[in-house]
Amino acid sequence: MLYYLFTYLDKIYNFPGAGLFRYISFRSAMAFVFSLWIALIIGKRIIMMLHRKQVGESIRDLGLEGQKEKAGTPTMGGIIIILSTLIPVFLFTDLGNVYVLLLILTTLWMGTIGFIDDYIKTFKKDKEGLKGKFKLLGQMLLGVIVGGILYFHPGVQMKEEKSIPAGTVHTVDSAVKFGPAHKSVKTTVPFFKHNQLDYARLLAFTGENYEKWAWLVFIPLVVFVIMAVSNGANLTDGIDGLAAGSSAIIVATLGIFAWVSGNIVFADYLDVMYIPESGEMTVFISAFTGGLIGFLWYNTFPAQVFMGDTGSLTIGGVIAVLAIAVRKELLIPVLAGIFLVENLSVIIQVSYFKYTRKKTGTGRRIFRMSPLHHHYQKLGIHESKIVVRFWIVGMLLAVISIITLKIR
């Protein structure tokens, strides 16, 4: 709302300082500061409210050190992340931007699914929470909606560089180098020089006019990415500060990609896809990062609050939509490598256990416990040390992701 107010004041009255709101960098900084401040202020009040409502986590005895002491710690803390993100978003973003609207929808949609799950666990005392099939159905529906909007909405377009004679490249303005905006389902393949993949080409075998059926590939891909990343974030939320800290690193990195992709000068310099209007997502990303860091203030060991599925599913959904919107979904296995290994550790553990039980009658395990962070806990490593080391790995993966802008 402040964005529209100060834009109006600048345009009509030339109000001093109002012009700053035209700059994404300024609004992103303000969104981050406001989000962090809101999380710190309301976080304590929400935790106290959850205590009064006795919204405590019920802990299963898994034989982990310090586990029993966490019983009764308030959950549903993801509300802190959601509120501290959305308030600055409504204040500082262009709410007519299709990418921002998609991210708001994703936040509310996934937050609602997670909230219902947490509500059933805490108030209904059902440890299973919302049934898995309903969670997956909710994620699938969101994927269809997001995929459909990204494919069919006229505001979602991209520009590609035109072929310009080598001798004139450095004398041509960046805006001239790019062709007209058009619909496309192309994406970026990391680490390759000619790094664009057109999903529509996967249907070339169907004959002419295959491009109009590209949504048959694109929308299922969006559904898969949203389901995979949101469940990966959910599994990572197992010890104090792990999911929030790891996610803040991932989201901040995606903010760099969104800003570059939405800036025609840097898109030209780095030879990446120029996606008009996508830079506005940087403001949302800044607010979301501030919310995650503010939540981390209360979630570090020993945690005063857990994010619950309200937070973890929201985080995964937002990361997935961001990556798809800036055409970096194929970079997720690297950037969100922490989520990937957590997912894989569970899949490997369960698969191997079932296989050995079928073959020998006795199920065997590869890890002492899954997801992976619990394996290290079983080895006797303190959870704070595990979390910080996972953060360090996450930072390394983020740096590798960023340098893919130049390494091809």
Secondary structure as GFF3:
##gff-version 3
##sequence-region A 1 408
A	DSSP	alpha_helix	2	13	.	.	.	ID=ss1
A	DSSP	three_ten_helix	18	22	.	.	.	ID=ss2
A	DSSP	alpha_helix	24	52	.	.	.	ID=ss3
A	DSSP	three_ten_helix	68	70	.	.	.	ID=ss4
A	DSSP	alpha_helix	78	92	.	.	.	ID=ss5
A	DSSP	alpha_helix	98	122	.	.	.	ID=ss6
A	DSSP	alpha_helix	132	152	.	.	.	ID=ss7
A	DSSP	three_ten_helix	166	171	.	.	.	ID=ss8
A	DSSP	alpha_helix	174	177	.	.	.	ID=ss9
A	DSSP	beta_strand	186	188	.	.	.	ID=ss10
A	DSSP	beta_strand	196	198	.	.	.	ID=ss11
A	DSSP	three_ten_helix	199	206	.	.	.	ID=ss12
A	DSSP	three_ten_helix	210	213	.	.	.	ID=ss13
A	DSSP	alpha_helix	215	236	.	.	.	ID=ss14
A	DSSP	alpha_helix	242	261	.	.	.	ID=ss15
A	DSSP	alpha_helix	264	270	.	.	.	ID=ss16
A	DSSP	three_ten_helix	278	280	.	.	.	ID=ss17
A	DSSP	alpha_helix	281	299	.	.	.	ID=ss18
A	DSSP	alpha_helix	308	325	.	.	.	ID=ss19
A	DSSP	three_ten_helix	329	331	.	.	.	ID=ss20
A	DSSP	alpha_helix	332	335	.	.	.	ID=ss21
A	DSSP	alpha_helix	337	360	.	.	.	ID=ss22
A	DSSP	alpha_helix	372	378	.	.	.	ID=ss23
A	DSSP	alpha_helix	383	403	.	.	.	ID=ss24
###
